[in-house]
Amino acid sequence: MTVAARAVRLPIIQQYLREQHDLTAVERFSKHHSTIAGADGEARYRDLIPLTDPKPGQQFAFSVDLDRCSGCKACVTACHSLNGLDESETWRFVGMLHGGNAEQPVQRTVTTACHHCVDPACLNGCPVNAYEKDPRTGIVKHLDDQCIGCKYCTLTCPYEVPQYNHAKGIVRKCDMCSDRLAVGEAPACVQACPNEAISIEIVNIADVLENAQGDAFLPAAPSPGITVPTTTYKTERPLPRNLLPADFYAVRPAEDHLPLGLMLVLTQLSVGAFTVDAVATSLNMGTTHGMSRFIHAAFSLATGLVALSASLLHLGRPLYAFRAVLGLRHSWLSR
């Protein structure tokens, strides 16, 4: 190679190096994708979400292709970034299923989020009506401003979807990026998956109810008959019947509910004291001194009030405890 040839090529190399310094990795990938994919890439992207709204008797639902999911957790990262979640907060999870036998072992990764159930237990159990199911799309949304942080929905949901945020004192969860769907954009997890393992589809509620009666859902998951989840998991490979989550036998300590423990003990003490006084008086076994009975009643009442006050310490937002009367008709058990 002559000196003149090297002199001609060096400026081109320097130009490429300058371009690499100017463009970030994301910008370079975007530029390459736009050049290679073109209109075909846009068509494939649009195939991942419905182009029309659900009709009566239908709703939006997640669809997961188990054969495409590689467990890369790009969906988890995208959901976390787009929704501005805290460091320890996650709305989408990627788990692993093990099964089969020594000759034919099976390992599958599964991505899960809120299933936007037909009969959501979180909505039915919320004492402050902090959940709503969109009548048009079927998406189950959590109303952050309405939440008092009682965490009752985390107990009623069989799939452990609602996540309590200690910093904010409320529960939050996936809403299928409903604001993006409303303008024809795919949810963060759908758009971020490099294998197109997640998509949004329109399902018939009647079909979902029928499938739930046959317990057709993920292996080792709670029965779909409880809340009728709408997420569909597809695979062309038969799944062994002994397929279990990798952490199926893991023991996790339950959350400490000291305020509720105090409330339980003190309310029983208060009610018991009133009952003993009433029975003793009716049988002429108790004291007849007015002052003694007053002290006894005052002690019982004070114990009951302390019990009710202790229960407020369980809430993430105790100042809004008065809202608990909103869901009294359908969520009496939460009290």
HELIX and SHEET records of a PDB file:
HELIX    1   1 VAL A    3  ASP A   22  1                                  20    
HELIX    2   2 ALA A   25  ILE A   36  1                                  12    
HELIX    3   3 GLY A   38  ARG A   46  1                                   9    
HELIX    4   4 ALA A   74  LEU A   82  1                                   9    
HELIX    5   5 ALA A  121  GLY A  125  1                                   5    
HELIX    6   6 ASP A  144  GLN A  146  5                                   3    
HELIX    7   7 TYR A  152  THR A  156  1                                   5    
HELIX    8   8 SER A  178  LEU A  181  1                                   4    
HELIX    9   9 ALA A  188  ALA A  192  1                                   5    
HELIX   10  10 ILE A  205  GLN A  213  1                                   9    
HELIX   11  11 LEU A  258  SER A  282  1                                  25    
HELIX   12  12 GLY A  290  LEU A  312  1                                  23    
HELIX   13  13 PRO A  318  GLY A  327  5                                  10    
HELIX   14  14 TRP A  332  SER A  334  5                                   3    
SHEET    1   A 3 ILE A 198  ASN A 204  0                                        
SHEET    2   A 3 GLN A  58  ASP A  65 -1                                        
SHEET    3   A 3 THR A 232  LYS A 234  1                                        
SHEET    1   B 3 PRO A 105  THR A 112  0                                        
SHEET    2   B 3 PHE A  93  GLY A 100 -1                                        
SHEET    3   B 3 LEU A 244  PRO A 245 -1                                        
SHEET    1   C 2 TYR A 131  LYS A 133  0                                        
SHEET    2   C 2 VAL A 140  HIS A 142 -1                                        
SHEET    1   D 2 GLN A 163  ASN A 165  0                                        
SHEET    2   D 2 ILE A 170  ARG A 172 -1                                        
END                                                                             
